[in-house]
Amino acid sequence: MALSGSEQAARQPISSTRQHDYYNTTATLDKALRECNEDDTCALFHNDGCDDTGPFRLCTNQTIITNSSSENCAYIKQREI
């Protein structure tokens, strides 16, 4: 799986993630994309406010997310084909 830009990460509105599944926080979208791409345990990263300004919280594949119209987004790592 790889993230090389927003086209490689599906951004989805979410209502919640399980707090204990965050394992790293970063300040910028570019850094979150790079760090998640380089880490096999990263399945998605979360952005409060859905504004692409951070902070971004890297999450494992054990993170539970739910769709909603809230102001938070998760960038979900897409599988390479």
Backbone torsions as a table, in degrees:
resi	resn	phi	psi	omega
1	MET	NA	147.8	-179.6
2	ALA	-149.6	151.1	173.3
3	LEU	-122.7	123.6	177.0
4	SER	-126.6	5.4	179.7
5	GLY	164.6	-180.0	-175.1
6	SER	-61.9	-24.5	178.1
7	GLU	-70.8	-17.8	179.4
8	GLN	-95.6	-8.0	180.0
9	ALA	-125.4	117.6	-179.7
10	ALA	-78.7	112.9	179.7
11	ARG	-86.1	124.6	-177.6
12	GLN	-130.1	137.1	172.8
13	PRO	-64.4	141.6	178.9
14	ILE	-137.3	159.9	175.5
15	SER	-101.3	-28.5	-178.4
16	SER	-163.2	156.7	166.8
17	THR	-131.6	160.1	177.2
18	ARG	-79.6	119.3	-174.0
19	GLN	-51.6	-41.0	-173.7
20	HIS	-72.7	-4.5	178.6
21	ASP	-91.5	-3.4	172.1
22	TYR	-75.3	135.5	178.0
23	TYR	-126.3	-5.0	177.4
24	ASN	-161.3	150.5	176.7
25	THR	-127.9	140.1	178.2
26	THR	-137.0	160.8	-170.5
27	ALA	-92.0	-24.8	-173.7
28	THR	-122.9	154.5	178.4
29	LEU	-62.9	-44.2	179.9
30	ASP	-60.1	-42.5	-179.8
31	LYS	-67.9	-39.3	178.0
32	ALA	-63.8	-43.1	177.3
33	LEU	-59.2	-47.3	-178.1
34	ARG	-65.4	-48.4	-177.2
35	GLU	-65.1	-40.0	179.3
36	CYS	-67.4	-39.5	179.0
37	ASN	-62.5	-36.9	-176.5
38	GLU	-82.9	-8.0	-174.3
39	ASP	-117.4	114.7	-178.9
40	ASP	-64.5	-22.8	178.9
41	THR	-80.1	-12.9	-180.0
42	CYS	-81.4	123.6	178.1
43	ALA	-108.2	-26.0	-178.5
44	LEU	-165.1	165.4	167.6
45	PHE	-132.7	151.2	-170.2
46	HIS	-109.1	138.8	178.4
47	ASN	-126.8	110.8	174.0
48	ASP	-64.3	135.0	177.6
49	GLY	85.4	-12.5	177.7
50	CYS	52.4	39.6	-174.1
51	ASP	-115.3	4.7	178.6
52	ASP	60.4	20.5	-179.6
53	THR	-109.7	-3.3	177.9
54	GLY	88.0	170.2	1.5
55	PRO	-73.6	159.0	177.4
56	PHE	-114.7	131.7	-178.2
57	ARG	-111.8	116.8	179.1
58	LEU	-76.1	136.6	-173.8
59	CYS	-129.5	154.5	178.7
60	THR	-83.9	176.6	176.3
61	ASN	-75.0	-2.4	176.1
62	GLN	-89.0	-4.0	-179.7
63	THR	-68.6	135.3	177.4
64	ILE	-103.1	124.7	177.2
65	ILE	-122.6	154.5	176.0
66	THR	-129.0	141.9	178.1
67	ASN	-74.8	143.6	174.9
68	SER	-163.5	-178.0	176.8
69	SER	-100.4	23.4	-177.6
70	SER	-69.8	176.3	-178.4
71	GLU	-93.8	23.3	177.0
72	ASN	-116.9	151.1	-179.7
73	CYS	-132.4	151.9	171.3
74	ALA	-120.9	132.7	173.2
75	TYR	-96.5	112.0	-174.4
76	ILE	-98.1	126.2	-177.5
77	LYS	-61.8	132.3	179.6
78	GLN	-96.0	143.8	179.9
79	ARG	-79.5	134.1	174.2
80	GLU	-71.8	141.6	179.1
81	ILE	-109.6	NA	NA
